[in-house]
């Protein structure tokens, strides 16, 4: 069922009540009313890429750059763990000078100190880099493709290659990572057909996590005058992704909470099953500005952990305090211990 792009696209044109019912039934089947938490640490906003939609772009010379020390990151992870959250997401901009050994040592330290799952989101790296981090103890990796439309991808990502990004995702799967992908919704020129094609790509590659968020134009990027994504497209895409991909983990992203109001509870109702409270040190959080008016940048570090309980309750669901691993890892691990 829903094995073609045409079939996936047709779901977007169902009446809202029918689409919502199908999505809720699928989510209930696989997760009951459980919502998993991932504590995110945005450890660096340094980025070498020049993506036209992103406030972290290397072209944004007015942005104050930062890079947390290992001790600062470990302090944030300790706070995540003390809040009963069993997954940390280590996220940064994409920069080629990221020290591979430094990252491996950090992963190893976290694993030695805490019973916690580690998700990395640091961009395109070599197979050997990914392998070293997997062997150090990394469990998951998030690498959003943003769009599978070759024309839109090339226009928005100067100097980057859609083919290489897909190769990186393939390498992550081969190494046995729980692999996350995702798309950016509402990009200029993007159609419902494009979004359906993205979901078809996610299904073909059997990714375990899918993050879809709205395009929110940043005032210091070339796309500053473009239209913000309609929340209806975001919610429908979450629902269609749930129906087609069934048991994948889908976050209600911070971006969904940063529109003209916080739509994260609605995202949970439409098929999302993950929330990602922010544990980046408060003094750095305003500088990880991928898009403007980002939610939760002024609260004290760790305050988001209390906020998410209200979001989950408002959706009529409850928090599952486990690591929330993928229900099935569909690929053999080819990583060999050194």
C-alpha positions as CSV (number, residue, x, y, z in Angstrom):
1,X,0.0,0.0,0.0
2,X,1.3,3.5,-0.9
3,X,4.1,2.0,-2.9
4,X,4.2,4.6,-5.6
5,X,4.6,8.4,-5.7
6,X,1.1,8.7,-7.1
7,X,-0.4,6.8,-4.2
8,X,1.5,8.8,-1.7
9,X,0.5,12.1,-3.3
10,X,-3.2,11.1,-3.3
11,X,-3.1,11.1,0.5
12,X,-2.5,14.9,0.5
13,X,-5.9,15.4,-1.1
14,X,-8.0,13.5,1.3
15,X,-10.3,15.4,3.6
16,X,-8.6,16.5,6.7
17,X,-10.7,14.3,9.0
18,X,-10.0,11.2,6.9
19,X,-6.3,11.9,6.8
20,X,-6.1,12.6,10.5
21,X,-8.0,9.4,11.3
22,X,-5.7,7.3,9.2
23,X,-2.6,8.8,10.7
24,X,-3.9,8.6,14.3
25,X,-4.8,4.9,13.8
26,X,-1.3,4.1,12.5
27,X,0.4,6.0,15.3
28,X,-1.8,4.3,17.9
29,X,-1.0,0.9,16.4
30,X,2.7,1.3,16.8
31,X,3.2,3.7,19.7
32,X,-0.1,3.7,21.6
33,X,-0.1,7.3,23.1
34,X,3.6,7.3,23.9
35,X,5.9,10.2,23.1
36,X,9.7,9.9,23.3
37,X,12.0,12.7,24.4
38,X,15.4,13.6,22.9
39,X,17.6,16.3,24.6
40,X,19.3,18.4,22.1
41,X,22.7,20.1,22.5
42,X,23.6,22.5,19.7
43,X,27.3,22.4,20.5
44,X,28.6,24.6,17.6
45,X,27.1,27.0,15.1
46,X,30.2,27.0,12.9
47,X,29.2,26.1,9.3
48,X,31.1,26.0,6.0
49,X,28.0,25.6,3.9
50,X,26.2,28.4,2.1
51,X,22.6,27.1,2.0
52,X,20.3,29.9,0.9
53,X,17.7,29.4,3.6
54,X,19.8,29.0,6.7
55,X,20.9,31.6,9.2
56,X,24.0,29.5,10.0
57,X,25.3,29.9,6.5
58,X,29.0,30.8,6.1
59,X,27.8,33.9,4.2
60,X,26.2,35.3,7.4
61,X,29.3,37.1,8.6
62,X,27.3,39.0,11.3
63,X,26.6,35.9,13.3
64,X,28.6,35.3,16.5
65,X,30.1,31.8,16.2
66,X,30.7,29.4,19.1
67,X,32.0,25.9,19.8
68,X,31.3,24.3,23.2
69,X,34.2,22.5,25.0
70,X,33.9,18.8,25.8
71,X,33.3,19.7,29.5
72,X,30.5,22.1,28.6
73,X,28.8,19.4,26.4
74,X,29.2,16.8,29.2
75,X,27.6,19.2,31.6
76,X,24.6,19.5,29.3
77,X,24.4,15.8,28.8
78,X,24.4,15.4,32.6
79,X,21.5,17.8,32.9
80,X,19.6,15.8,30.2
81,X,20.2,12.6,32.0
82,X,19.2,14.1,35.4
83,X,15.9,15.0,33.7
84,X,15.3,11.3,33.0
85,X,15.8,11.7,29.2
86,X,17.6,8.8,27.7
87,X,18.7,10.3,24.3
88,X,21.0,13.1,23.6
89,X,21.2,14.8,20.1
90,X,24.6,16.4,19.4
91,X,24.0,18.9,16.6
92,X,26.2,21.5,14.9
93,X,26.6,23.3,11.6
94,X,28.4,21.4,8.9
95,X,32.1,22.3,9.1
96,X,35.0,20.3,7.6
97,X,37.4,21.1,10.5
98,X,35.4,19.2,13.1
99,X,38.0,17.0,14.8
100,X,37.0,13.4,14.2
101,X,39.0,12.1,17.1
102,X,37.7,14.8,19.4
103,X,34.2,13.7,18.5
104,X,35.0,10.0,19.0
105,X,36.5,10.8,22.5
106,X,33.4,12.8,23.4
107,X,31.1,10.0,22.3
108,X,33.1,7.5,24.3
109,X,33.1,9.7,27.4
110,X,29.3,10.1,27.3
111,X,28.8,6.4,26.9
112,X,31.1,5.6,29.8
113,X,29.3,8.1,32.1
114,X,25.7,7.7,31.2
115,X,23.3,5.0,30.0
116,X,22.0,7.1,27.1
117,X,21.6,6.9,23.4
118,X,23.6,9.3,21.2
119,X,22.3,10.8,18.0
120,X,24.7,12.8,15.9
121,X,23.7,15.5,13.5
122,X,26.9,17.1,12.1
123,X,26.5,16.8,8.3
124,X,28.3,15.0,5.5
125,X,31.4,13.1,6.5
126,X,33.4,10.2,5.1
127,X,32.5,6.6,5.6
128,X,35.6,6.2,7.9
129,X,34.5,9.1,10.0
130,X,31.0,7.7,10.5
131,X,32.6,4.3,11.3
132,X,34.9,5.7,13.9
133,X,31.9,7.4,15.7
134,X,29.8,4.3,15.4
135,X,32.5,2.2,17.0
136,X,32.9,4.9,19.7
137,X,29.3,4.3,20.7
138,X,27.1,6.6,18.5
139,X,23.7,5.0,18.0
140,X,21.8,7.3,15.6
141,X,22.5,9.9,12.9
142,X,20.3,12.6,11.5
143,X,21.1,13.9,8.0
144,X,18.1,15.7,6.5
145,X,18.1,15.8,2.7
146,X,15.7,18.8,2.7
147,X,14.5,18.0,-0.9
148,X,15.0,15.3,-3.4
149,X,14.1,17.6,-6.3
150,X,17.5,18.0,-8.0
151,X,16.8,21.5,-9.4
152,X,15.7,22.9,-6.1
153,X,18.5,21.2,-4.2
154,X,21.2,22.6,-6.5
155,X,19.7,26.1,-6.4
156,X,19.6,26.2,-2.6
157,X,22.9,24.4,-1.8
158,X,25.8,26.1,-3.6
159,X,28.8,23.8,-3.9
160,X,27.0,20.8,-2.5
161,X,25.8,17.6,-4.2
162,X,22.5,15.8,-3.8
163,X,24.3,12.6,-5.0
164,X,26.9,12.9,-2.2
165,X,24.2,13.5,0.5
166,X,22.4,10.4,-0.6
167,X,25.7,8.5,-0.6
168,X,26.3,9.6,3.0
169,X,22.8,8.4,4.0
170,X,23.6,5.1,2.4
171,X,26.9,4.8,4.3
172,X,25.1,5.5,7.6
173,X,22.6,2.7,6.9
174,X,25.4,0.3,6.0
175,X,27.2,1.1,9.3
176,X,24.1,0.2,11.3
177,X,23.1,3.6,12.5
178,X,19.5,4.3,13.2
179,X,19.3,6.8,10.4
180,X,17.2,9.9,10.3
181,X,16.4,12.0,7.2
182,X,13.8,14.6,6.4
183,X,12.6,17.5,4.3
184,X,12.1,21.2,4.5
185,X,8.6,22.2,3.7
186,X,7.4,25.3,1.8
187,X,10.6,25.9,-0.1
188,X,10.3,28.2,-3.2
189,X,9.1,26.2,-6.2
190,X,8.4,23.1,-4.1
191,X,5.1,21.2,-5.0
192,X,3.0,18.5,-3.2
193,X,4.5,16.1,-5.8
194,X,8.0,17.0,-4.6
195,X,7.0,16.3,-1.0
196,X,5.4,13.0,-2.0
197,X,8.6,12.1,-3.8
198,X,10.6,12.8,-0.7
199,X,8.4,10.5,1.3
200,X,8.8,7.8,-1.4
201,X,12.6,8.2,-1.1
202,X,12.3,7.8,2.7
203,X,10.3,4.6,2.3
204,X,12.7,3.1,-0.3
205,X,15.6,3.7,2.0
206,X,13.9,2.4,5.2
207,X,15.0,5.3,7.4
208,X,14.1,5.0,11.1
209,X,13.5,8.7,11.8
210,X,11.9,11.4,9.7
211,X,12.0,15.1,10.6
212,X,9.9,17.5,8.5
213,X,9.8,21.1,9.4
214,X,8.5,24.4,7.9
215,X,10.6,26.8,5.9
216,X,10.8,30.0,7.9
217,X,12.7,32.7,6.0
218,X,15.7,34.2,7.8
219,X,16.2,38.0,7.3
220,X,19.9,37.6,6.6
221,X,19.6,35.1,3.8
222,X,18.8,35.4,0.1
223,X,15.4,33.9,0.7
224,X,14.4,36.6,3.3
225,X,11.4,37.8,1.2
226,X,9.9,34.4,0.5
227,X,6.7,33.2,2.1
228,X,6.7,31.2,5.3
229,X,5.4,27.6,5.1
230,X,1.7,27.1,5.7
231,X,1.2,25.0,8.9
232,X,-1.4,22.9,7.1
233,X,1.2,21.5,4.8
234,X,3.4,20.6,7.8
235,X,0.7,18.8,9.6
236,X,-0.5,17.0,6.5
237,X,3.1,15.9,5.7
238,X,3.5,14.5,9.2
239,X,0.3,12.6,8.7
240,X,1.2,11.2,5.3
241,X,4.6,10.3,6.5
242,X,3.1,8.4,9.4
243,X,0.6,6.6,7.2
244,X,3.2,5.5,4.6
245,X,6.2,4.8,6.9
246,X,4.2,3.4,9.8
247,X,6.5,2.9,12.7
248,X,9.2,5.5,12.1
249,X,10.0,8.1,14.8
250,X,8.7,11.5,13.8
251,X,9.6,14.6,15.9
252,X,7.3,17.5,16.4
253,X,10.2,19.9,15.7
254,X,11.1,23.2,17.4
255,X,10.4,24.9,14.0
256,X,6.8,23.7,14.2
257,X,6.7,25.4,17.6
258,X,8.2,28.6,16.2
259,X,5.4,29.5,13.7
260,X,2.9,32.2,14.7
261,X,2.0,29.9,17.6
262,X,3.3,26.7,19.0
263,X,1.9,23.8,16.9
264,X,3.8,21.0,18.6
265,X,0.7,19.5,20.3
266,X,-1.1,19.5,17.0
267,X,1.9,17.8,15.4
268,X,1.6,15.0,18.0
269,X,-2.1,14.7,17.1
270,X,-1.3,14.4,13.4
271,X,1.3,11.6,13.8
272,X,4.5,12.8,15.4
273,X,5.7,10.9,18.4
274,X,9.0,12.6,19.5
275,X,9.8,16.0,21.2
276,X,13.2,17.5,21.5
277,X,13.7,19.8,24.5
278,X,16.7,22.1,24.1
279,X,19.6,21.8,26.6
280,X,22.1,24.1,24.8
281,X,23.6,26.5,27.3
282,X,21.3,29.5,27.4
283,X,24.1,32.0,26.6
284,X,24.8,30.2,23.2
285,X,21.2,29.3,22.2
286,X,20.4,32.7,20.5
287,X,23.3,32.2,18.1
288,X,22.0,28.8,16.8
289,X,19.6,30.8,14.6
290,X,18.8,28.6,11.6
291,X,15.5,30.6,11.3
292,X,14.2,33.7,13.2
293,X,12.0,33.8,16.3
294,X,13.1,30.4,17.3
295,X,11.2,29.2,20.4
296,X,12.9,28.5,23.7
297,X,16.0,30.6,23.3
298,X,15.6,32.8,26.4
299,X,14.5,30.2,29.0
300,X,17.1,28.8,31.5
301,X,18.9,25.7,30.3
302,X,16.7,22.7,31.0
303,X,13.4,24.6,31.3
304,X,12.2,22.9,28.1
305,X,12.1,19.6,29.9
306,X,9.1,20.9,31.9
307,X,7.4,22.6,29.0
308,X,7.3,19.4,26.9
309,X,5.2,17.7,29.6
310,X,2.4,20.2,29.0
311,X,2.7,19.8,25.2
312,X,2.3,16.1,25.5
313,X,-0.6,16.4,28.0
314,X,-2.4,18.8,25.7
315,X,-2.2,16.2,22.9
316,X,-3.8,13.6,25.2
317,X,-0.6,11.5,25.3
318,X,2.1,10.5,27.8
319,X,5.9,10.5,27.9
320,X,7.7,7.3,27.5
321,X,11.0,7.7,29.4
322,X,12.9,5.0,27.5
323,X,15.5,5.5,24.9
324,X,12.8,5.2,22.2
325,X,14.9,3.2,19.8
326,X,13.5,2.3,16.4
327,X,11.1,-0.7,16.6
328,X,13.3,-2.5,14.1
329,X,16.7,-1.8,12.7
330,X,16.4,-3.0,9.1
331,X,20.1,-3.0,8.1
332,X,23.0,-5.2,9.2
333,X,25.8,-3.4,11.0
334,X,29.0,-3.5,9.0
335,X,31.1,-1.5,11.5
336,X,34.0,-3.6,12.8
337,X,35.6,-2.9,16.1
338,X,39.1,-1.7,15.7
